[in-house]
Amino acid sequence: MDLSEAQKKYLRGLGHDLKPLIMVGDAGLSESLLAEYEATLAHHELIKVKVRTADHESRDKMIKQLCVDHSASLIQRIGSVALLYRANPEKKPEKRLRIPSR
């Protein structure tokens, strides 16, 4: 999903007070972690993911894989914490996260 800069700025504001809901550790992107990530992203639409690896390259690769494989948008990354967004059209309209139009 392509988001405008104004939409990303709005989502960064919403994500500011969020705590990381998914923690990726030494085991990496296991099947159970990916299942939990998918369920959490579908439920919340906007989540923070903390990737704890010693290697910057592998951290960036994991964040990119989470975005590409699950159709999520990277809104912001600060250090080891990434803010990810994916709209869930199956949620009731009043429960969906509303973002401003382009």
N, C-alpha and C positions, 0 to 999 in steps of 0.2 A: 504494500500500500504506500503510495507516494503522499507524503504530507507536506504542506507548505511550512515555511519557517514560522509563520504566525501560529499555526496549529501545534508545531513542536514546542514553541515557547509556552503556549497555554498548558500543554501536557507536562512540561518541565515544572511549571508552577504547581500543578496538581501533585506531581510526584515528589516534591521537595520534602514533605513530612513523612513520606512512606518509609517503612523499614524493609530491608530485604526479606522476601518471602521464600526465596530459593537460594540455597547455599551449595555451590559446587566445590567439592573438596578434592583430595588426592585421588579418589576413585574416578574422577572425571564424569563424563556424561553417560552414566549407566542407564539401563532400561527403566529401572524404578524411578530414578531422578527425572528422566524425560517424561514419564507418565505423570508424575507429580507436577512438573513444569507445565505440561499441556492442560491439566485440570485447573491449575491455579490461574494460568493465563486466560482460559476460557471463562472462569468465574469472575475475575477482577478486571480484565482487559488491560490494566496498567499495573505493572509490577516492577520491583527491583530484584535483580539477581546479583549475588555476590560470588565472584569466581576467585577462589583462593589457590593460586598456583605461584610458584617462584619465578616462572618464566613468563615474561610479558608477551612473547609471541604466541605461546600456547593459550594464554588467557584471551587474547584477541581472537584467536582461531575458534575457541569454544563459544565466545559471544556471537561471532559471525555465524557459526553453525546453528546456534539456537534461533537466530533470526531467519536464516534462509530455510532451514528444514521445517520451521513451524509458521512461516509467513508472518513473522512479527517485524515491527519496525523499531530500530534502535533510535531512541529519542535522545539519549545522553549517556555518556560513559565518563565517570570520574574515578580514576584509579581502578580498583577492582570491582566497582559497583556499576552495573548497567541498568538503565531504565528502559523497559521494553513495552510496546503497545501493540495490541491486535484487537480490532473490533470483533464483537461476537454478535452476528445478526440473529442468532437463535434466541437471544435473551429477549425478555419482554421490553418493549420500547421505553417504558418508564424506568427500567433497571439499567439500561445501557448508559455508558459514559458518553455524554454529549460534548462534542468538540465543535468549535466555530467552523463555519464553512470557509472555504478558501478565500 
